Amino acid sequence: MRSLFRFLLRNHFLMLFLALEAISLALMVSFNDYQRVTFFNSSNNIAGSVYQRFSTMDDYFSLGRTNARLAAENASLRKQLQMRIMNQEKYPVNRPDTVDAPAYIFTSAKVISNSINKQFNYITLNKGSRHGIKPDMGIICSDGVVGVITNVSANYSTGLSLLNRRLSIPAKITKNNYFGALVWDTEHYNTADLKEIPFHIIVNVGDTVVTSGYSNIFPEGIMIGTIKNFDVESGTNFYNIKVELSTNFKILKYVEVVHNTKRAELIKLESNNIKE
């Protein structure tokens, strides 16, 4: 305490000067429009720079986890490619000289906003119309289904998260191919309900649930999760199936937007069924 008093006595002129400078600055900013705008613009630039540095640091320290996930995904893709090559060699098919356009195109994007604690959760991505993103495109990540694009600007897009009561995903159990509708249960960020599965089929805890392919948004076989528990819905012939989601929405950072290149053709064809 004595040392503090000595310091204040020794530097009291400097302390008084700094205090008067602070008061002068506050008065100048308060009563002069130009200085006020200049001050706040400068402070915003400084704050933005600080936030950018923290974001960069966070990205750097998460590189290990990101690289591990990318390595696992690459390994899975290589395995799928090898299996396809082996099947083509085993069962050769006469093909025309021209190659069809791919049914699905994938565009990588970064999540810049995401909520998990509301009944209607949304996700915002750093890619928009100038990157080829359009409404009704699917969103996936290396772990599975994420959501569906709903609105697009030039550089950004927003979509319904799988954690949104308005979104229903056509899904199936891989071991028997029975399909139903998967909807969020609004209870936890890591569980959802699989509906319309008849109780006469055999299901087990741990069974894998994937996209059924019965939509024009997601390809077949995209991971959704595994069966956590189930019971028979009272008064019906269907199960109540609780699915543990494979995607961890709390740490979601990088995704891919799925473009079905055949979607317009499918919609046009299926619309004829409505007219009949």
C-alpha positions as CSV (number, residue, x, y, z in Angstrom):
1,M,0.0,0.0,0.0
2,R,2.9,2.4,0.9
3,S,4.5,1.6,-2.5
4,L,1.2,2.5,-4.2
5,F,1.0,5.9,-2.4
6,R,4.6,6.6,-3.4
7,F,3.9,5.7,-7.0
8,L,0.8,8.0,-7.1
9,L,2.7,10.9,-5.5
10,R,5.6,10.5,-7.9
11,N,3.4,10.4,-11.0
12,H,0.4,12.6,-9.9
13,F,1.0,15.1,-12.7
14,L,1.0,12.4,-15.3
15,M,-2.1,10.9,-13.9
16,L,-3.8,14.3,-13.9
17,F,-2.8,14.9,-17.5
18,L,-4.2,11.5,-18.6
19,A,-7.5,12.1,-16.8
20,L,-7.9,15.6,-18.4
21,E,-7.0,14.1,-21.8
22,A,-9.7,11.4,-21.4
23,I,-12.3,14.1,-20.3
24,S,-11.4,16.3,-23.3
25,L,-11.7,13.3,-25.7
26,A,-15.1,12.4,-24.3
27,L,-16.4,16.0,-24.6
28,M,-15.0,16.3,-28.2
29,V,-16.7,13.0,-29.2
30,S,-20.0,13.9,-27.5
31,F,-20.4,17.4,-29.0
32,N,-18.8,17.1,-32.5
33,D,-20.5,14.8,-35.1
34,Y,-17.4,14.5,-37.3
35,Q,-15.1,13.5,-34.4
36,R,-17.8,11.1,-33.1
37,V,-18.1,9.3,-36.4
38,T,-14.3,9.1,-36.8
39,F,-13.8,7.8,-33.3
40,F,-16.4,5.0,-33.7
41,N,-15.2,4.0,-37.1
42,S,-11.7,3.7,-35.8
43,S,-12.9,1.7,-32.7
44,N,-15.0,-0.6,-34.9
45,N,-12.0,-1.3,-37.2
46,I,-9.8,-2.1,-34.2
47,A,-12.5,-4.4,-32.7
48,G,-13.0,-6.1,-36.1
49,S,-9.3,-6.7,-36.4
50,V,-9.2,-8.2,-32.9
51,Y,-12.2,-10.5,-33.7
52,Q,-10.5,-11.5,-36.9
53,R,-7.3,-12.4,-35.1
54,F,-9.2,-14.5,-32.5
55,S,-11.1,-16.2,-35.3
56,T,-7.8,-17.0,-37.1
57,M,-6.4,-18.4,-33.8
58,D,-9.4,-20.5,-33.3
59,D,-9.2,-21.9,-36.8
60,Y,-5.5,-22.6,-36.2
61,F,-6.0,-24.5,-33.0
62,S,-8.9,-26.5,-34.6
63,L,-6.7,-27.6,-37.5
64,G,-5.8,-30.9,-35.8
65,R,-9.5,-31.9,-35.4
66,T,-10.3,-30.7,-38.9
67,N,-7.4,-32.6,-40.5
68,A,-8.4,-35.8,-38.7
69,R,-11.9,-35.5,-40.0
70,L,-10.7,-34.8,-43.5
71,A,-8.3,-37.8,-43.4
72,A,-11.2,-40.0,-42.2
73,E,-13.5,-38.7,-45.0
74,N,-10.8,-39.1,-47.6
75,A,-10.2,-42.7,-46.5
76,S,-13.9,-43.4,-46.8
77,L,-14.0,-41.9,-50.3
78,R,-11.0,-43.9,-51.4
79,K,-12.6,-47.0,-50.1
80,Q,-15.9,-46.3,-52.0
81,L,-13.9,-45.5,-55.2
82,Q,-11.9,-48.7,-54.9
83,M,-15.1,-50.7,-54.5
84,R,-16.6,-49.1,-57.5
85,I,-13.6,-49.8,-59.6
86,M,-13.6,-53.4,-58.5
87,N,-17.3,-53.8,-59.3
88,Q,-16.7,-52.3,-62.8
89,E,-13.9,-54.7,-63.4
90,K,-16.0,-57.6,-62.1
91,Y,-19.1,-56.7,-64.0
92,P,-18.1,-54.7,-67.1
93,V,-20.8,-52.8,-68.9
94,N,-20.9,-51.5,-72.4
95,R,-21.0,-47.7,-72.1
96,P,-21.5,-45.0,-74.8
97,D,-18.6,-42.8,-75.7
98,T,-20.3,-39.8,-74.1
99,V,-20.3,-39.4,-70.3
100,D,-23.4,-38.1,-68.5
101,A,-23.2,-35.2,-66.2
102,P,-22.9,-36.1,-62.6
103,A,-26.2,-36.5,-60.8
104,Y,-25.0,-34.5,-57.8
105,I,-22.5,-31.6,-57.5
106,F,-21.0,-30.7,-54.1
107,T,-20.0,-27.2,-53.1
108,S,-17.9,-26.7,-49.9
109,A,-19.0,-23.9,-47.5
110,K,-18.2,-22.6,-44.0
111,V,-20.9,-22.2,-41.3
112,I,-20.9,-18.6,-40.1
113,S,-24.1,-18.8,-37.9
114,N,-25.8,-21.7,-36.3
115,S,-28.4,-22.2,-33.6
116,I,-29.3,-25.4,-31.7
117,N,-31.5,-24.3,-28.7
118,K,-34.7,-23.1,-30.5
119,Q,-37.7,-24.9,-31.9
120,F,-36.9,-23.5,-35.4
121,N,-33.1,-23.5,-35.8
122,Y,-31.4,-22.1,-38.9
123,I,-27.9,-22.2,-40.4
124,T,-26.0,-19.5,-42.4
125,L,-23.2,-20.3,-44.9
126,N,-20.6,-18.1,-46.5
127,K,-21.6,-19.1,-50.0
128,G,-24.4,-17.7,-52.1
129,S,-25.9,-17.5,-55.6
130,R,-22.6,-16.4,-57.2
131,H,-21.2,-19.7,-56.0
132,G,-24.1,-21.7,-57.6
133,I,-26.2,-22.1,-54.4
134,K,-30.0,-22.1,-54.8
135,P,-33.0,-22.8,-52.5
136,D,-33.9,-26.4,-51.9
137,M,-30.4,-27.7,-52.1
138,G,-29.3,-30.1,-49.4
139,I,-26.6,-29.4,-46.7
140,I,-24.4,-32.2,-45.5
141,C,-21.1,-32.6,-43.6
142,S,-18.6,-35.4,-43.3
143,D,-20.7,-36.9,-40.5
144,G,-24.1,-36.8,-42.2
145,V,-27.2,-34.7,-43.0
146,V,-27.2,-31.0,-41.8
147,G,-30.2,-29.3,-43.4
148,V,-31.8,-27.7,-46.5
149,I,-31.1,-24.3,-48.2
150,T,-34.1,-21.9,-48.0
151,N,-32.9,-18.4,-48.9
152,V,-29.9,-17.1,-50.9
153,S,-28.2,-13.8,-51.5
154,A,-25.2,-13.1,-53.7
155,N,-22.6,-14.2,-51.2
156,Y,-24.5,-16.0,-48.4
157,S,-27.2,-18.5,-47.9
158,T,-29.5,-19.6,-45.0
159,G,-31.3,-22.9,-44.5
160,L,-33.4,-25.0,-42.2
161,S,-31.2,-27.0,-39.8
162,L,-32.1,-30.6,-39.2
163,L,-32.9,-29.2,-35.7
164,N,-36.0,-27.4,-37.1
165,R,-39.5,-28.7,-36.6
166,R,-40.4,-27.6,-40.1
167,L,-37.9,-30.0,-41.8
168,S,-38.8,-33.6,-42.6
169,I,-36.1,-35.9,-44.1
170,P,-37.1,-39.1,-46.0
171,A,-35.0,-41.7,-44.2
172,K,-34.6,-45.5,-44.1
173,I,-33.1,-48.2,-41.9
174,T,-30.2,-49.7,-43.9
175,K,-30.6,-53.4,-42.8
176,N,-34.2,-53.7,-44.1
177,N,-34.7,-50.6,-46.3
178,Y,-38.0,-49.7,-44.6
179,F,-38.4,-46.0,-45.0
180,G,-40.2,-43.2,-43.1
181,A,-39.9,-39.5,-42.2
182,L,-37.3,-38.2,-39.8
183,V,-38.2,-35.1,-37.8
184,W,-36.5,-33.3,-35.0
185,D,-37.9,-34.1,-31.5
186,T,-37.2,-30.5,-30.2
187,E,-35.8,-32.1,-27.0
188,H,-32.1,-32.5,-27.6
189,Y,-29.7,-31.2,-30.3
190,N,-28.5,-34.8,-30.9
191,T,-31.7,-36.8,-31.3
192,A,-34.6,-36.9,-33.7
193,D,-37.7,-39.2,-34.3
194,L,-38.1,-41.6,-37.2
195,K,-41.8,-42.0,-38.0
196,E,-44.0,-44.3,-40.1
197,I,-42.0,-47.5,-39.5
198,P,-44.4,-50.4,-39.1
199,F,-44.1,-52.4,-35.9
200,H,-44.1,-55.8,-37.5
201,I,-40.5,-55.4,-38.8
202,I,-37.6,-56.1,-36.5
203,V,-35.5,-53.1,-35.4
204,N,-32.6,-53.0,-33.0
205,V,-30.8,-50.4,-31.0
206,G,-27.7,-49.4,-33.0
207,D,-29.3,-49.9,-36.5
208,T,-28.1,-47.4,-39.0
209,V,-30.5,-44.7,-40.4
210,V,-29.6,-43.0,-43.7
211,T,-31.4,-40.9,-46.4
212,S,-33.7,-43.0,-48.4
213,G,-33.2,-41.2,-51.7
214,Y,-36.9,-40.7,-52.1
215,S,-36.5,-36.9,-52.5
216,N,-35.0,-34.7,-55.1
217,I,-32.7,-33.0,-52.5
218,F,-30.5,-35.7,-50.9
219,P,-28.8,-38.7,-52.6
220,E,-29.5,-42.1,-51.1
221,G,-27.3,-43.4,-48.3
222,I,-26.2,-40.1,-46.6
223,M,-25.7,-40.9,-42.9
224,I,-28.3,-39.6,-40.4
225,G,-27.7,-41.5,-37.3
226,T,-28.4,-44.8,-35.3
227,I,-31.4,-46.0,-33.4
228,K,-31.1,-45.1,-29.8
229,N,-34.3,-46.6,-28.5
230,F,-37.9,-47.4,-29.6
231,D,-41.3,-48.5,-28.6
232,V,-44.7,-49.0,-30.2
233,E,-46.8,-45.8,-30.6
234,S,-50.1,-46.2,-28.7
235,G,-53.1,-46.9,-30.8
236,T,-51.2,-47.3,-34.0
237,N,-49.2,-49.9,-36.0
238,F,-46.0,-47.9,-36.0
239,Y,-42.9,-47.6,-33.9
240,N,-41.7,-44.5,-32.0
241,I,-38.1,-44.6,-32.9
242,K,-35.5,-42.3,-31.3
243,V,-32.5,-41.7,-33.6
244,E,-29.1,-40.4,-32.2
245,L,-27.9,-38.0,-34.9
246,S,-24.4,-38.5,-36.4
247,T,-23.9,-34.8,-37.0
248,N,-22.6,-32.8,-34.0
249,F,-24.4,-29.5,-34.5
250,K,-22.5,-27.9,-31.6
251,I,-19.1,-28.0,-33.4
252,L,-20.4,-27.7,-37.0
253,K,-18.0,-25.6,-39.0
254,Y,-17.6,-26.9,-42.6
255,V,-20.3,-28.3,-44.8
256,E,-21.1,-29.2,-48.4
257,V,-24.1,-28.0,-50.4
258,V,-25.7,-30.7,-52.5
259,H,-26.9,-29.8,-56.0
260,N,-29.1,-32.4,-57.7
261,T,-28.5,-31.7,-61.4
262,K,-31.6,-33.8,-62.4
263,R,-33.9,-32.1,-59.9
264,A,-35.8,-29.8,-62.4
265,E,-36.3,-32.8,-64.7
266,L,-37.7,-34.9,-61.8
267,I,-40.0,-32.1,-60.7
268,K,-41.4,-31.6,-64.2
269,L,-42.0,-35.3,-64.7
270,E,-43.6,-35.8,-61.3
271,S,-45.9,-32.8,-61.8
272,N,-47.6,-34.6,-64.6
273,N,-48.8,-37.2,-62.1
274,I,-50.7,-34.4,-60.2
275,K,-52.5,-33.3,-63.4
276,E,-53.7,-36.9,-64.2
